Amino acid sequence: MTTKYKDYFERMIDNNKEDFKKFNVLYNKYIKSQDELQDQFNNEGKKILEIIRQWEGKLCSQTEKAGFGNYSTNLSEKFWTEVRKTYPLIDYIGVIVKKSPTQPEFSIKKIKFSSS
């Protein structure tokens, strides 16, 4: 038997297979090329966030009605932890990246250690 939040997470994925399948393809590309795909990730990620929030609402609604507000908050956090296990970059949906033409990109040079 799985916990309630894991069960809702699995049901969310199962009930929205096509949406998550499409998102997985983009997500895997986004991992490798975030700068080029940020706009597409934001646009297509909106729908996924809506689905996730709907299922979070379904999960927590019953406990809130019963007067267990603190339990509901913990349940929501556990649900989002489960989401982030599968999609660690989910919080990057909606990020706006602005590049200044006058400022160079920030970079850190590699440090070379010599073996003595």
Order of alpha helices (4+ residues) and beta strands (2+ residues): alpha-alpha-alpha-alpha
